[in-house]
Amino acid sequence: MSSCPVPTLTPMEAVEAKSVLPRGWKADLSNPLQLDLQPAVLELLRRTTSRLPQDVIESIVAGRNAEAEGSRGANTMDTMIENIVLADEHVAPLCQDTGTVIFWVRHPFGVSQRKLKEQIRAAVAEATGKSWLRPNCVAALSGKNPGNNMDPFGETHPVIHFEEWDQSGIEITVMLKGGGCENVGAQYRLPDAAIGAGRDLKGIRKCIIDAVVKAQGQGCSPGILGVCVGGDRVVSYERSKEILLRKVGSTNPNATLDALEKQLTQELNTLGIGPMGYGGKTTVLDVFIEELWRHPASFFVSISYMCWSSRRMTLSIGTNGNAEYR
């Protein structure tokens, strides 16, 4: 069995050289009313859509090397790795489906959420015009597409979650979540007699296995699973997506859940579904689980499935006004 090395991406100097941020750009956090983050968010989108996080790349390479040489699984993951390199080199979208655009924004007191929302929406529209994002926002019934990724009512796309925090800087994280992987997400209400799942860790495990078996390769496997236990139907699903921002291979601070994550990752990779459902040893890259509080009458297990092209990145702006991307 031959080994595929971890690919070398474009040096950060080259990435910086292609930045759309004006040279010397700084955010003036001392004057929140005049704050304009649109250029920094536009650069965030440029990088996110074309450059996969290093932890995801390394996990994909490890999965590829677990596949039998010459198998459909190995060949499929070779194509994924080739795609990763080409997208980074040409600053082109990693996948033709640039997904639903989801932001998490943390900001200090005094910053206008209304203005930040306007700037983020403007950056998304501009990125769509540059073909860094595909126009994925359509009216539910008519399918009418405005062509700029803008929900005209400003409520459903792009998705923006705001949180005021006690720090002086601003942090904006974006996730591009493809429609295929979104379609195979699932929510279970326990107890569930159909799969024999009770309100315990064994029941949670059954829900996760059932969701992956039903998804097969339709979520563009190998996938990453965000699993939220508890909450209500809405909060549980929202949190299951935010969990996907964790790094692949990271440790859960809850030792019980960490053990379950590792167990499930191993078990799910014995199902034989493999990359894109073509068969193989790599069905998932990781499983993330988090517990929330719940109403005594309700016990939800919400599962968000992320495709192998797990596009996420964070823009941090400190008191010095510099934009940092990670």
Residue pairs with C-beta under 8 A, 6 or more apart in sequence:
1 65
1 68
1 69
2 69
3 65
4 61
4 64
4 65
4 77
4 78
4 81
5 61
6 57
6 58
6 61
7 57
7 61
7 81
7 84
7 85
9 51
9 54
9 57
9 84
9 85
9 88
10 51
10 88
10 89
15 47
15 51
18 46
18 91
19 43
19 46
20 39
20 42
20 43
20 46
21 39
21 40
21 43
21 323
22 39
25 39
25 40
25 323
26 320
26 321
26 322
27 35
27 36
27 37
27 40
27 170
27 317
27 321
27 323
28 34
28 35
28 321
29 35
29 108
29 168
29 169
29 170
29 317
29 319
29 321
32 108
32 110
32 111
32 112
33 112
35 111
35 112
35 115
35 116
36 119
37 116
37 119
37 120
37 170
37 172
37 317
38 119
38 120
38 122
38 123
38 126
39 123
40 172
40 315
40 317
40 323
41 119
41 120
41 123
41 124
41 172
41 315
42 123
42 126
42 127
43 315
43 323
43 325
44 123
44 172
44 174
44 313
44 315
44 325
45 101
45 123
45 124
45 127
45 132
45 133
45 174
46 91
46 127
46 130
46 132
47 313
47 325
48 174
48 176
48 311
48 312
48 313
49 93
49 94
49 98
49 127
49 132
49 133
49 176
49 311
50 87
50 88
50 90
50 91
50 92
50 93
50 94
50 132
51 87
51 88
51 94
51 313
52 84
52 87
52 88
52 94
52 309
52 310
52 311
53 247
53 248
53 310
53 312
53 313
55 247
55 248
55 249
55 250
56 224
56 248
56 285
56 308
56 310
57 81
57 84
58 248
58 249
59 248
59 249
59 285
59 286
60 77
60 80
60 81
60 84
60 222
60 285
60 308
61 81
63 77
63 222
63 275
63 281
63 282
63 285
64 73
64 74
64 77
64 78
64 80
64 81
64 282
66 281
66 282
67 73
67 74
67 77
67 274
67 275
67 280
67 281
67 282
68 74
68 280
71 279
71 280
72 274
72 275
72 278
72 279
72 280
73 274
73 275
73 278
73 279
73 280
73 281
73 282
74 280
76 274
76 275
76 276
76 278
76 280
77 275
77 282
80 275
80 308
83 94
84 94
86 92
87 93
87 94
93 131
93 132
93 133
93 134
94 309
94 311
95 178
95 220
95 307
95 309
96 134
97 134
97 136
97 178
97 179
97 180
98 132
98 133
98 134
98 136
98 176
98 178
98 311
99 136
99 176
99 177
99 178
99 179
99 182
99 311
100 136
100 157
100 158
100 159
100 176
100 177
100 179
100 182
101 124
101 133
101 136
101 149
101 157
101 158
101 159
101 174
101 175
101 176
102 158
102 159
102 160
102 161
102 174
102 175
102 176
102 177
102 241
103 120
103 158
103 159
103 160
103 161
103 172
103 173
103 174
104 161
104 163
104 172
104 173
104 242
104 245
105 113
105 116
105 120
105 160
105 161
105 162
105 163
105 170
105 171
105 172
105 173
106 163
106 164
106 165
106 167
106 170
106 171
106 172
107 113
107 116
107 162
107 163
107 164
107 165
107 170
107 171
108 164
108 165
108 166
108 167
108 168
108 169
108 170
109 164
111 170
113 162
116 162
117 154
117 160
117 162
120 158
120 160
120 172
121 150
121 154
121 158
124 133
124 148
124 149
124 150
124 158
125 148
125 149
125 150
127 133
127 149
128 134
128 135
128 147
128 148
128 149
129 148
133 149
133 176
135 145
135 146
135 147
135 148
135 149
136 149
136 157
136 179
137 145
137 146
137 148
137 149
137 150
137 151
137 156
137 157
138 144
138 145
139 145
146 152
149 157
149 158
150 157
151 157
151 158
161 238
161 242
168 318
168 319
169 316
169 317
169 318
169 319
170 316
170 317
171 314
171 315
171 316
171 317
172 314
172 315
173 245
173 312
173 313
173 314
173 315
174 312
174 313
174 314
174 315
175 241
175 244
175 245
175 311
175 312
176 311
176 312
177 241
177 244
177 304
177 306
178 220
178 307
178 309
180 218
180 219
180 220
180 307
181 219
181 220
181 223
181 305
181 306
181 307
182 304
182 305
183 218
183 219
184 211
184 214
184 215
184 218
184 219
184 305
185 211
185 237
185 240
185 302
185 303
185 304
185 305
186 207
186 210
186 211
186 214
186 302
186 303
187 233
187 236
187 237
187 300
187 301
187 302
187 303
188 195
188 197
188 207
188 210
188 211
188 300
188 301
188 302
188 303
189 298
189 299
189 300
190 197
190 198
190 199
190 203
190 204
190 207
190 299
190 300
190 301
191 197
191 198
191 199
191 203
191 299
192 203
192 206
192 207
195 206
195 207
195 210
196 206
197 203
197 204
197 206
197 207
197 210
199 299
201 256
201 260
203 301
204 227
204 229
204 260
204 289
204 301
205 260
205 263
205 264
207 301
207 303
208 225
208 227
208 264
208 268
208 287
208 301
208 303
209 264
209 267
209 268
209 271
211 225
211 303
211 305
212 223
212 225
212 268
212 271
212 273
212 283
212 284
213 271
213 273
215 221
215 223
215 305
216 273
216 277
217 273
217 274
217 275
217 276
217 277
217 278
218 277
219 305
219 307
220 276
220 307
220 308
220 309
221 273
221 274
221 275
221 276
221 277
221 282
221 283
221 284
221 307
221 308
222 274
222 275
222 282
222 283
222 284
222 285
222 308
223 283
223 284
223 285
223 305
223 306
223 307
223 308
224 244
224 248
224 284
224 285
224 286
224 287
224 288
224 305
224 306
224 310
225 264
225 284
225 286
225 287
225 288
225 303
225 304
225 305
225 306
226 240
226 241
226 242
226 243
226 244
226 288
226 303
226 304
226 305
226 306
227 240
227 243
227 287
227 288
227 289
227 290
227 301
227 302
227 303
227 304
228 236
228 237
228 239
228 240
228 243
228 289
228 290
228 292
228 300
228 301
228 302
229 236
229 289
229 290
229 291
229 292
229 299
229 300
229 301
230 236
230 291
230 292
230 293
230 294
230 299
230 300
231 239
231 292
231 293
231 294
231 300
231 302
232 294
232 295
232 298
232 300
233 300
233 302
235 292
236 292
236 300
236 301
236 302
237 302
237 304
239 290
239 292
239 302
240 290
240 302
240 303
240 304
241 304
243 288
243 289
243 290
243 304
244 288
244 304
244 306
244 310
244 312
245 312
246 286
246 288
248 285
248 286
248 310
249 286
251 258
252 258
252 261
252 288
252 289
252 290
254 291
257 289
257 290
257 291
260 287
260 289
261 286
261 287
261 288
261 289
264 284
264 287
265 284
265 285
265 286
265 287
268 283
268 284
268 287
269 281
269 282
269 283
269 284
270 281
271 283
272 279
272 280
272 283
273 279
273 280
273 283
274 280
274 281
274 282
274 283
275 282
275 308
285 308
285 310
294 300
313 325
313 326
314 325
314 326
315 323
315 324
315 325
316 323
316 324
316 325
316 326
317 323
317 324
318 324
